[in-house]
Amino acid sequence: MRWALIILITATVFVVPDASPCNAHAKSSADISRGPDVLDTTSDTSDTAPDISHASPDISDTGSPSPGISAVSNISATDISDIAAAGGRSDVGVAVLDLDSGQMISQHGDQPFYSASLSKLILAVDALQQPLSADDQDLIHRALSVSDDEAMDVLWTRFDGMDAIGRVAAEAGLTGTHAPDDPSQWGEVVITANDMVRLYRYILGSPVRDTIVAALSSAPDTAADGFDQQFGLLGVSGAYAKQGWMFYLPSDVYLHSAGVLDNRYAVAVLTTSPTGSWTTARTAINAVSKALLVKLGVNG
């Protein structure tokens, strides 16, 4: 019996995904089993996320045309669909907004995703409109540049994170963004790719512009938690971006990259990989980003 017990114990194998040091805010699949598709877990299906497998691209004009040819004009419905498809098995939401002409195109642009660290950018917009101490300013800079989770924990409490998300959403016209169901989980703020490019348009026309752009532009290769931030848009010449990453048990890997290219194009690439592999997720978001950069004529 003793030998049988030993054999049973030694035969037990625990499989751990090739995770990064950042597993903050991870939880069981009871809360989310396939990215944000199950954000609404009630029996009423009227508000559940739509099936996006055959969704049509959103092509719109959000402002008055300005002089100069927009690269967005050269991206067809087929192009943006192919760009999103470059993510393979990952769920992908991608949007690009020409800040000069107002032209925007997206694929799954209104698909909801958990924000991971992109919520830091939203909260910073609200906090920077309030009286700040030197400590507050340092926390905001750290949250945006090295994506410091501990700094965000303090800011979330100090600046009323739950209501701050709603305030910024209302001010910036973010129609798919809302606070998390669990007030303690700022990584579960719900966002969309379309809203993230709209957020950048709002930021760049507001008094908080310089502070946010300076912080994002100073983002190092390695984040505060040791994660390699060089994916998606970060590291591309002439670009600054906020990155987001989060692991959800048992196997969902969130990688997001949202920023501005050449001071003209606001871009958001949001992804959820079901593979449990950071390497696979990184390959997917890099493939989507590269395909988009080629169409925009930006050298990544």
N, C-alpha and C positions, 0 to 999 in steps of 0.2 A: 504493500500500500504506500509506503514511504517513497519508493522509487517511482511509482505511478504518479504521485503528487509532484515530485521533482520534474519528471518529464513533462507533465501538464504545464507547470510554471514556466519552464524554459522554452516551451513551444509557443508561448504567448508573444506576439509580435505587435509592437506599437509603431504605427506609421505616422511620421510627422512630415508635413509638407516643407518644401525648401523655403521656409518663411524667413522674413527679414527680422531685425530686432523689434520692429514696430507691430505689435499685435494689440495696441490700445483699442479699447471699446469693442473687442471681439466678443461675440456671444453665440449661442447655439443656433442651429438652423430652425428652431421653433419660431424665431423672430424674423428670419429672412432666409429663404431657401434657394432663391435664384436671382440674386441682385435685387433690385427694387420692384420687381414684378409683383411681389406679394406684400407691398407696404400696407395695403388694406386687407386684413385677414378676416373680415367679417363675412357672413354668408351673403350679404347683399352685393351682387356683382356689378351694380350700376356704376360704381365709382372705382372699380379696379382698373389697373393699367391696361391699356389696349394692346392687342396683338400687333407687334410692330414688324413682324417678319416680312410683310409686303407693304410697309408704309411708304407713301410717296414723299419725295423731298419737299421741303418748304422753301419756296423761293419768294422773297418779298422785298419791297422797297420801304425802308423805315425812315426815310428822310428826303430832303431835297437834294437832287444831284449836284455835285460839285465838279469843277473842271478836272480833267485828267481821266485816263482810262482805268477803270477798276478791273483788277484781276478776277474779282468775283463774277464779272460778266462772262468770263471765259470758262466758268465752271458750269457744266450742264447738269441736268437731273441725273443722267447716267453717270457722270463723273462723280458726283457726291455720293451716289449709291455705291459705286465701286470703291471709293475712299473708305466708307464705313465698313464695307465687306472685307477690306484688308485686315481687319481685326480678327478674322477667323471665327473661332468659337466664342469670342468675347461679345457681350452686349455692348454696343457702341452708340453713343450720342455725339454728334459732331456738328458744330455751327461755326460760321465765319461771317463777320459783319465788317463791311467797309465803313470805317468811321468818317470818311470824307463824303462819300456818296449816299450812305444809308442803305446800300444794297446788302441783303443778307441771304444766305442759303444754308440749309441744314438738312441732315438726315437723322431721323429720330430725335429731332431737336427739342421736342416737348416730353420725351420719355423721362420719367423721374429716376433719379439716382440718389443714393446716400452721398453726402458731400465729402466725407472724410475731412481732410484739413482745409478744403476750400471754404468751409464755414468761417475760418479765421479771417478771410478777406471780407466777408459780409459783416462780421462783427466789428472789424477795424473801421469800416466806413461809418458805422454808428458811433463808436467810441471817440473817433477823431473829431466829432462835432460837439463834444462835451469838454468842459474844463479838465485838463490833464496835469498830473504831476510828472516829474522827471521819471519816476518809477513806471507810471502808466505808459509813457512814451517808449521806454525801453522794452516793456513787455510787448507792446504792439509791434515794435521793430523785430523782436525775436520771434514772435508768432508768424510774421510774414516772411522773414528771411531764412532762418534756420528751421522754420516750422516747429517751434518749441511747444510741445504739448503741455508742459507745466505752466508756461506763460499763458497759454490759452485757457487752462483751467481757472487761473486767477481772473483773467479778463471776463470769462463767461459769467462768473459770479458777480464780479465787481460792476459790470456794465449791463446787467440784466439781459443776458444772452437770449432768453426765450422771446422777450418782447422786442429786442433789438432786431432780430431776424425779420419780424413782421414790419417794423418801421422801415427798414431798408427796402424790403420788397415793395412796400407801398410807394416809397419815394422814387424808386428806380423803375417801377413798372414791371416787376418780376412776377409773372402770373403763375408760375409753377413752383415757386419757392416758399417753404414754410418751416416753422420750427419743428423739432423732433417731438414724438409722442412722449418720450422719456426725457424729462428736463435735465438729467445728468449726462446725457449722451450727445454732446455737440457734434460728434461725427455722423449723427443720424439726421442732421438738417437735410431736408429734401430739396434738391436743385434740379435744373435742367440745363442742357447745353445752350439753348436759346437764352435762358435767363443769365447765364454767366457772361455772354458777350454783351448783353444789355447792361449788365452791372458795370463792365469796363467802360462802356459809353457814358454811363452816369458818373463814374469816378473821374474820368478825364475831363469832365466839364464842371467839376466841383472843387471847393476849396481844399479837399483832402488829397487832391491829385499828387502834389509833389512828395508828400510824406509816403504815400503808398508806392508810388513808382520808384522812389529811392530805396525803399526797403526790399521790394521785389527784385530790383536790379542788383542788389548786393547779395542775393542768395548764393551760398557756397555749394560746391558739389555734394558735400555731405551734410545731412540734416542733424539736428540736435540729438536725435535718437540713433544716429549712425547709419541711417538709410541713405542710399545713393539717390540724390534728387535729379541726376542727369538722365532724364527720359522725356519723351514728348517734346515740348517746346523749349524746355530749359537747356541752355547751352547753344541754342541756335543764334547765329550772328544777328544782331539788331532786334533781339526779342527779350522780354522779361515775362515771367509767369509765376503763378502760384501752383504748387504741386500738391497732390493729395494721394494718400495710400492708406489702405485699411484691409485687414484680413477678417473674414467672417467664417466661423466654423459652420459646416465642416470644410468647405472648400472654395468659398467665394473670395476673390482677390480684387479689390478696387484700386485702380490707378487712374488718376485724373491729371490733366494738364490744361490750364486756362491762362491765357496771357495776350500780349499785344506784339505784333510783328511790324517792324519798320514804322512804328508810330502811326500805322494806318489800319491794320487789320486786327480786330479782336477775334480771338480764336478759342474755342473750347473743345477739348476732346475728353469725353467721359467714358470710362470702360469698366466693365465687371467681367472677370474671367472665372468660369466655373471649375477650373482645373486644379486649384490649390497650389499652383506653381507661380512664384513671383517671376521666375525667368520667362515662362510662357506669357504671363500678363504683360511684362515689360516689352517682349517682342511684339505683342499685338498692338500696344499703344504707339510704339515707335513706328510700326508699319503704317498705321493710320496717319500719324503725324507726317511722316515722310511723303506719303502719297498726296496729302493736302498741300504740303510745302511746294512740291513740284508744280502743282496746278497754280499756286500763287506766285510762282517764279522766285521763291525764296530759297537760297542755298542753305541747307541745314547742316 
